[in-house]
Amino acid sequence: MAEPQYLFAEIPLSRSAFDRWLKSPPSSSSCWPEWADIDMSCEQGAESVLDALIPFFIGEPQLQQCLLLHDKQQGILRCALWLRYEEMRLTMMRLLALLRSTAPFMAATAQGQVKHGENCCGTLTLTRNETHWISVCEDLSFPAWSEGWLHSLGEESESQWMDPKLFNALKRRYNHYLLNASHQRPIAIKKTDYYSNGREVIDYYGNRIEGADPLTFRRLCHTYFDTLYTDGQGVWIDSDILDLHRHKIADNLAPERIQVLEEGYDSDFLLRIDDKVWFRAQDKVPQPFYLRSLTIDPATFHALTSGEYADKNAVYRYSGNRGLCVVKELHPKDIVRTVGEFLITDKAVFYSGKMLAFAEGKSFRCLGHDFYCDNRHVWFRDNLLEKLDPQTFRFVAPERNLVTDSRHVYFGVQCVPGADPQTLEVLTRGLFFFWRDKESIWYNDTKLEGADVTRGDIEIYPESIYCRISERVWGMQTELNEVDAKSFVVTEWDYAEDKHGRFYRDRRLTDTDVPS
């Protein structure tokens, strides 16, 4: 059996130079003609030396292990590599190429050296202006600084052998805690229902997710019925309602080609993969759900409002159980602007894929707090408030949707009959909302029965549902019977008492009621 291979490097490098080296792009193999017969390309897609170094730390611990530490006090970069077999020579040479690229970052008088062997031998000497490699290593020995690392070879990979900057990058991109997983000791993959056995992703019963890489496997999105996973190259779904488990949707991807458009525990998922958007849908209730996709133009696909999208060809609406649907009444070229959740054309206004009756597009605007208007009408969301005049519209308590014009009062979509907009006054804000005009008083949207604010003083009991007018007391909108106003006190927001006994909300408790 071939002997294990080692590499040891000590390169004088200040901390700032080390950090610049990590950020620099990996060198091309064309820089070193003596290695022209070897595929020296670093990890494909690596944008920096740091990116290219990470793969050396995520290999199987029984086959390869790496050390890379920077001693800030001494200004030295130390690196070591152990490979179990001589046939892994290419891995050795790729790390050597990365270390060779430190030369431009070294001080003018500094000199570094890298040695490697047993069978794959060589010595690399570095200065700022010159690097020289020979395929001979006469005195390969184990440096004192590598002893602890050497004793750990073949065992669990430890963060102590990595520079913190490198380790933090590893944690962000990989499930680093799985590096020590094995068939004998599977490790749970965080925020998933799966495990790693060192090489594969498996469920509790040992069933494999075909082709999934445990080091990059993660939950992509989660709803009440569905969970989607990715390892950056493939996408899988678990869904009881679809009767799909470990089902592969797509593979041979790159992370940037996967985009979650909609998710939420109380909603459904919407997932774009290249030129398809995937979703769960049913044709009719109570027919079963199916996993479906819709082809879009990925280059122009974008969000318009919450749940509405467009590309160069169509406008789409995400419609719950129906999934993603084309809005046939609207073409993306016709949309001139958006206002909140509304799509505006020159002639019309659309909400949830449907034309908003009576709305005029050019003057349509947001008043705030889900109220909208054009030059003639006012809406609360998509509900027309027929009597309100946009020219005299004003907010009284926007947090409770209490608004007026010069002649009418609305509480949300409800017109409040008899309320005088000129004398409105908010008495309490927050959870317990009382308000009045010159004659009457309301709790939320309901008038207090029989209350006349012109007769006697008004007292709103703080942080409660109770209100007193003279000698009479109301719980919410209902007057309390046979109450003694002088001894009446509130004990909790919906409990009160007087000298005759206790009240719960708008009724007096009897001896048979269970005490709170």
Secondary structure, DSSP 8 states (H G I E B T S, - for coil): ----EEEEEEEE--HHHHHHHHHS----GGG-GGGTTS----STT--SHHHHHGGGGSS-TTTEEEEEEEETTTTEEEEEEEES-GGGHHHHHHHHHHHHTTGGGS-TT--EEEEEESSS-EEEEE-SS-EEEES--S-----GGGHHHHHTTTS---GGGB-HHHHHHHHHHS-GGGTT--SSS-EE-TTSS-EE-SSSEE-TT--B-TT--TTT-EEEEE-SSEEEEE-SS-EEEEETTTTEEEEEEE-S--GGGEEEEE--TTS--EEEETTEEEEEE-SSTTS--EEEEEE--TTT-EEEETTEEE-SS-EEEE-GGG-EEE-TT--GGG--EEETTEEE-SS-EEETTEE-TT--TTT-EEEETTEEE-SS-EEETTEE-TT--TTT-EEEEGGGTEEE-SS-EEETTEE-TT--GGG-EEEE-SSS-EEE-SS-EEETTEE-TT--TTSS-EEE-TTSSEEEETTEEEETTEE-TT--TTT-EEEETTEEEETTEEEETTEE--TTS---
